[in-house]
Amino acid sequence: MTIQDFLNNAKQSVLFTAPSLEKDLSAFLEEHTERIKNLAKTALDKGYKQIYWVGSGNSWCNLYSGDYILKKMTDLPSDYYKSYDFIWTNPSRLDKDALVILASFSGNTEDTAAALRFANGKGATTISFTSKPDSILAREADESIVYDSNGLFILPLAGAFIFSLEIARLKGRDVSKLYEQIEIMPELLGRIYKEEESRAYRLARKYQESDLFYVLASGAAYAIGYKFGLTVFMENMRVNASFIETSEFRHGPAEMLDGHKPLMVFLVGSDESRDMSERVIKIAESNGAELIRFDVKDYGDFDPLFAPFLLMIPLQWFAVYSAYYRGIFDLDERVLMGRGKMSTGNQITWP
């Protein structure tokens, strides 16, 4: 398959959402922003004492910013769980005074459908983000935000962002500049999509023989580092990969540099974690590691909270070209996921 044929097919895949994100995020913001803000107001009016954010895989990652913003900007208690861990932990504050926000692209993910039903059974109020109007999450949550798009990371991310920013605004924080930056984000993502392709192509060619990737990220970029290190690179490139929180690399993992010179992908934010990222980069470089650096400051002067928006398309371009150079021409094909080999339950379609 020629690379142009591959790209033409890739642009129709579920994985490669970057080509349509400018249009899809713009439509999402226009359709759902006011409703999400109203849900945030209702949450305060009803006096919920606890917010939980719950998902699995990519859909766990896209809710991280909601929890991060609430903890950073408000005094409203917030916790962040993977779906089965939520059930197994059985938080003591999960009751009628709790609000549970869940995400699943298919709306029928085994883990998250179970978490939704668990939360409903505890009397909590539930809100879901899903792309499928006829799914379990859409039907059984008290409120569902259904987006007609393959933008399975950026659109729920934007929804979680807006919900938590509105909570912060209603509690007296000035978030006007953040809302202004959200409004221009679709156009910016369109520009990044056009500008980052050539760099991704060069990196993919350079590292096409690499079979182990360490992805390091912290702060506002933590979850997108997890997303690519523990889902996309292994799922779509079929390579060995791992995610390490940047500061934790110094606590043991750094010793492997004595015998190995790995490829390390650094996601560098503009928040409080930046100095630590620079320190760890120096450690890695001075000990012979190969480095790829994705830096949010390359994409403009934005609030540090926007790191996952700014980094997603460059990383996705890299994963798409890397898949091609590893002989993976169908980005939506799976060996185990979506085939009923790892999931159980009526109407469950994923993983």
C-alpha positions as CSV (number, residue, x, y, z in Angstrom):
1,M,0.0,0.0,0.0
2,T,1.3,3.4,-0.9
3,I,1.6,6.0,1.9
4,Q,-0.9,8.2,0.2
5,D,-3.5,5.3,0.0
6,F,-2.8,4.6,3.6
7,L,-3.4,8.2,4.6
8,N,-6.6,8.4,2.6
9,N,-7.9,5.3,4.5
10,A,-6.5,6.6,7.8
11,K,-8.5,9.8,7.6
12,Q,-11.6,7.7,7.7
13,S,-10.6,5.7,10.8
14,V,-11.7,6.0,14.3
15,L,-8.1,6.4,15.6
16,F,-7.1,9.3,13.4
17,T,-9.5,12.0,14.6
18,A,-7.1,14.9,13.9
19,P,-8.4,15.7,10.4
20,S,-11.9,16.5,11.6
21,L,-11.2,18.0,15.0
22,E,-11.4,21.6,14.0
23,K,-15.0,21.1,12.6
24,D,-16.1,18.5,15.3
25,L,-14.8,20.5,18.3
26,S,-16.5,23.7,17.0
27,A,-19.8,21.8,16.5
28,F,-19.5,20.3,20.0
29,L,-18.9,23.6,21.7
30,E,-21.8,25.2,19.8
31,E,-24.2,22.4,20.6
32,H,-23.2,21.4,24.2
33,T,-21.5,24.3,26.0
34,E,-24.6,25.9,27.5
35,R,-26.0,22.6,28.6
36,I,-22.8,21.6,30.3
37,K,-22.6,24.9,32.1
38,N,-26.2,24.4,33.2
39,L,-25.3,21.0,34.5
40,A,-22.5,22.5,36.5
41,K,-24.9,25.1,38.0
42,T,-27.4,22.4,38.8
43,A,-24.6,20.4,40.6
44,L,-24.0,23.4,42.9
45,D,-27.7,24.2,43.3
46,K,-28.3,20.6,44.5
47,G,-25.4,20.8,46.8
48,Y,-23.5,17.6,45.8
49,K,-20.8,16.9,48.3
50,Q,-18.6,14.8,46.1
51,I,-17.8,14.5,42.3
52,Y,-16.4,11.3,40.8
53,W,-14.9,11.0,37.4
54,V,-15.0,7.4,36.0
55,G,-13.8,5.7,32.8
56,S,-11.5,3.2,31.3
57,G,-8.6,3.5,28.8
58,N,-8.8,6.6,26.6
59,S,-12.1,7.5,28.3
60,W,-10.4,7.6,31.7
61,C,-7.8,9.9,30.3
62,N,-10.2,12.4,28.8
63,L,-11.8,13.0,32.2
64,Y,-8.6,13.8,34.0
65,S,-8.7,17.5,33.3
66,G,-12.1,17.8,34.9
67,D,-10.8,16.4,38.2
68,Y,-7.6,18.3,37.9
69,I,-9.4,21.7,37.5
70,L,-11.8,21.0,40.3
71,K,-8.9,20.2,42.7
72,K,-6.8,23.1,41.5
73,M,-9.5,25.8,41.4
74,T,-12.3,24.8,43.8
75,D,-13.0,23.4,47.2
76,L,-15.6,20.9,45.9
77,P,-14.3,17.3,46.7
78,S,-13.4,15.4,43.5
79,D,-11.9,12.0,42.9
80,Y,-10.8,10.2,39.7
81,Y,-11.2,6.5,39.1
82,K,-10.8,3.7,36.6
83,S,-14.2,2.0,36.2
84,Y,-13.6,-1.3,38.0
85,D,-11.4,0.4,40.6
86,F,-14.4,2.6,41.4
87,I,-16.6,-0.4,42.0
88,W,-14.0,-2.3,44.0
89,T,-13.1,0.8,46.2
90,N,-16.8,1.4,46.8
91,P,-16.1,5.0,48.1
92,S,-17.9,5.8,51.3
93,R,-19.1,9.1,49.9
94,L,-20.9,7.4,47.0
95,D,-24.5,8.1,47.8
96,K,-27.4,10.4,46.9
97,D,-25.1,13.4,47.6
98,A,-22.6,12.4,44.9
99,L,-22.4,13.2,41.2
100,V,-20.7,10.6,39.0
101,I,-19.4,11.7,35.6
102,L,-18.5,8.8,33.2
103,A,-17.2,8.5,29.7
104,S,-17.2,5.7,27.1
105,F,-16.9,6.2,23.3
106,S,-19.0,3.2,22.5
107,G,-21.2,3.7,25.5
108,N,-21.1,-0.1,26.0
109,T,-17.7,-0.6,27.6
110,E,-18.0,-3.4,30.1
111,D,-16.1,-1.7,32.9
112,T,-17.9,1.7,32.6
113,A,-21.3,0.3,32.1
114,A,-20.8,-1.7,35.3
115,A,-19.6,1.5,37.1
116,L,-22.6,3.4,35.9
117,R,-25.0,0.8,37.2
118,F,-23.1,0.6,40.4
119,A,-23.4,4.4,40.9
120,N,-27.1,4.4,40.0
121,G,-27.6,1.6,42.5
122,K,-26.0,3.8,45.2
123,G,-28.4,6.6,44.5
124,A,-25.9,8.9,43.0
125,T,-26.7,11.2,40.1
126,T,-24.9,10.2,36.8
127,I,-23.8,12.2,33.8
128,S,-22.3,10.4,30.7
129,F,-20.2,11.4,27.7
130,T,-20.7,9.0,24.7
131,S,-20.9,9.0,21.0
132,K,-23.7,6.5,20.7
133,P,-27.3,7.6,21.5
134,D,-28.6,4.0,21.7
135,S,-25.9,2.9,24.1
136,I,-26.0,1.8,27.8
137,L,-24.4,5.0,29.0
138,A,-26.8,7.2,26.9
139,R,-29.9,5.3,28.1
140,E,-29.1,4.7,31.7
141,A,-27.3,7.8,32.9
142,D,-29.5,10.6,34.4
143,E,-28.0,13.0,31.9
144,S,-26.1,12.1,28.7
145,I,-24.0,14.3,26.5
146,V,-24.0,12.5,23.1
147,Y,-21.6,13.7,20.5
148,D,-21.8,12.6,16.9
149,S,-18.1,12.4,16.2
150,N,-15.1,10.1,16.4
151,G,-13.4,12.7,18.6
152,L,-13.3,10.3,21.4
153,F,-10.6,12.1,23.4
154,I,-10.9,15.8,22.6
155,L,-14.7,16.2,22.8
156,P,-15.2,14.6,26.2
157,L,-12.1,16.4,27.4
158,A,-13.7,19.7,26.3
159,G,-16.9,18.8,28.1
160,A,-15.1,17.9,31.3
161,F,-13.1,21.1,31.0
162,I,-16.2,23.3,30.6
163,F,-18.0,21.6,33.5
164,S,-15.2,22.2,36.0
165,L,-14.4,25.7,34.8
166,E,-18.1,26.6,35.2
167,I,-18.0,25.2,38.8
168,A,-14.9,27.4,39.4
169,R,-16.6,30.5,37.9
170,L,-19.7,30.0,40.0
171,K,-17.5,29.7,43.0
172,G,-15.9,33.1,42.3
173,R,-12.8,32.3,40.2
174,D,-12.1,34.4,37.1
175,V,-11.9,32.0,34.3
176,S,-12.8,34.4,31.5
177,K,-9.4,34.0,29.8
178,L,-9.7,30.2,29.9
179,Y,-13.1,30.4,28.2
180,E,-11.6,32.7,25.5
181,Q,-8.9,30.1,24.8
182,I,-11.5,27.3,24.6
183,E,-13.3,29.4,21.9
184,I,-10.2,29.6,19.7
185,M,-9.1,26.0,20.3
186,P,-10.9,24.5,17.2
187,E,-9.1,26.8,14.8
188,L,-5.8,26.2,16.6
189,L,-6.2,22.4,16.3
190,G,-6.8,22.9,12.6
191,R,-3.5,24.8,12.3
192,I,-1.6,22.2,14.4
193,Y,-3.0,19.4,12.2
194,K,-1.5,21.1,9.1
195,E,1.8,22.1,10.6
196,E,2.8,18.9,12.5
197,E,2.5,16.3,9.7
198,S,6.0,16.7,8.3
199,R,7.7,16.5,11.7
200,A,5.7,13.4,12.6
201,Y,6.7,11.8,9.3
202,R,10.4,12.4,9.9
203,L,10.2,11.0,13.5
204,A,8.3,8.0,12.4
205,R,10.9,7.2,9.7
206,K,13.8,7.8,12.1
207,Y,12.4,5.5,14.8
208,Q,10.6,2.9,12.7
209,E,12.9,0.1,14.1
210,S,12.3,1.1,17.8
211,D,10.2,-1.4,19.7
212,L,10.1,0.1,23.1
213,F,8.8,3.6,24.0
214,Y,8.9,5.2,27.4
215,V,6.4,8.1,27.6
216,L,6.9,10.6,30.4
217,A,4.5,13.4,31.4
218,S,3.3,15.2,34.5
219,G,0.9,17.9,35.7
220,A,-1.8,18.9,33.2
221,A,-0.3,16.6,30.6
222,Y,-0.3,13.5,32.9
223,A,-3.3,11.8,31.3
224,I,-2.4,12.3,27.7
225,G,1.0,10.8,28.5
226,Y,-0.9,7.8,29.9
227,K,-3.1,7.7,26.9
228,F,-0.3,7.4,24.4
229,G,2.1,5.4,26.5
230,L,-0.4,2.7,27.7
231,T,-3.1,2.8,25.0
232,V,-2.2,4.3,21.6
233,F,1.4,3.2,21.1
234,M,0.7,-0.4,22.1
235,E,-2.8,-0.6,20.7
236,N,-2.2,1.0,17.3
237,M,1.5,0.6,16.7
238,R,1.8,-2.8,18.4
239,V,5.0,-2.0,20.1
240,N,6.2,-2.3,23.7
241,A,5.5,0.9,25.6
242,S,5.2,2.2,29.1
243,F,4.1,5.4,30.8
244,I,6.1,7.0,33.7
245,E,5.1,10.1,35.6
246,T,8.1,12.4,35.0
247,S,9.3,12.9,38.5
248,E,9.0,9.2,39.3
249,F,11.6,8.4,36.7
250,R,14.2,9.4,39.3
251,H,12.9,6.9,41.8
252,G,14.2,3.7,40.4
253,P,13.6,3.7,36.6
254,A,16.6,5.9,35.9
255,E,18.9,3.0,36.9
256,M,18.0,1.1,33.8
257,L,20.0,3.7,31.9
258,D,23.1,1.9,33.1
259,G,22.4,-1.0,30.7
260,H,19.9,0.3,28.2
261,K,19.5,3.4,25.9
262,P,15.8,3.5,25.4
263,L,13.7,5.8,23.3
264,M,12.0,8.3,25.7
265,V,9.1,10.5,24.6
266,F,8.8,13.6,26.8
267,L,5.6,15.6,27.0
268,V,6.7,18.9,28.4
269,G,4.1,21.2,29.9
270,S,4.2,24.9,30.8
271,D,3.0,24.4,34.4
272,E,4.8,23.7,37.7
273,S,6.1,20.4,36.3
274,R,8.2,22.0,33.6
275,D,11.4,22.4,35.7
276,M,11.3,18.7,36.7
277,S,10.8,17.7,33.0
278,E,13.9,19.7,32.1
279,R,15.9,18.0,34.9
280,V,14.9,14.5,33.8
281,I,15.6,15.3,30.2
282,K,19.1,16.2,31.1
283,I,19.5,13.0,33.1
284,A,18.3,11.0,30.1
285,E,20.4,12.8,27.6
286,S,23.6,12.6,29.6
287,N,23.2,8.9,29.9
288,G,22.7,8.2,26.2
289,A,18.9,7.8,25.9
290,E,17.2,8.7,22.6
291,L,14.7,11.5,23.1
292,I,11.6,12.8,21.4
293,R,10.3,16.0,22.9
294,F,6.7,17.4,22.5
295,D,6.6,20.8,24.2
296,V,3.3,22.8,24.7
297,K,5.2,26.0,24.3
298,D,5.7,25.2,20.6
299,Y,2.0,25.8,20.0
300,G,1.5,29.3,21.4
301,D,0.9,31.1,24.7
302,F,-1.9,29.2,26.3
303,D,-2.8,28.4,29.9
304,P,-0.9,25.3,31.1
305,L,-4.2,23.5,31.6
306,F,-4.5,23.2,27.8
307,A,-1.6,20.8,27.4
308,P,-3.8,17.8,26.4
309,F,-5.4,19.8,23.7
310,L,-2.1,21.1,22.3
311,L,-0.3,17.7,22.4
312,M,-2.9,15.3,21.1
313,I,-2.6,16.0,17.4
314,P,1.3,15.9,17.2
315,L,1.3,12.6,19.1
316,Q,-1.5,11.3,16.9
317,W,0.3,12.2,13.7
318,F,3.4,10.4,15.0
319,A,1.4,7.2,15.9
320,V,-0.3,7.2,12.5
321,Y,2.9,7.4,10.5
322,S,4.6,4.9,12.9
323,A,1.8,2.4,12.3
324,Y,2.4,2.6,8.6
325,Y,6.1,2.0,8.9
326,R,5.4,-1.1,11.0
327,G,3.1,-2.6,8.4
328,I,-0.2,-1.7,10.1
329,F,-2.4,-0.4,7.3
330,D,-5.8,-0.6,9.0
331,L,-5.8,1.6,12.0
332,D,-9.2,0.3,13.2
333,E,-8.4,-3.4,13.1
334,R,-7.9,-5.2,16.4
335,V,-6.6,-8.6,17.4
336,L,-8.4,-8.9,20.8
337,M,-10.4,-5.7,21.5
338,G,-14.0,-5.5,20.2
339,R,-14.1,-9.2,19.5
340,G,-15.8,-10.5,22.6
341,K,-12.5,-12.1,23.8
342,M,-12.0,-9.8,26.8
343,S,-15.5,-8.6,27.7
344,T,-18.7,-10.2,29.2
345,G,-22.2,-9.0,29.5
346,N,-25.4,-8.3,27.5
347,Q,-24.9,-5.5,24.9
348,I,-21.3,-5.1,25.9
349,T,-19.2,-4.4,22.8
350,W,-15.8,-3.2,24.2
351,P,-13.0,-3.8,25.0
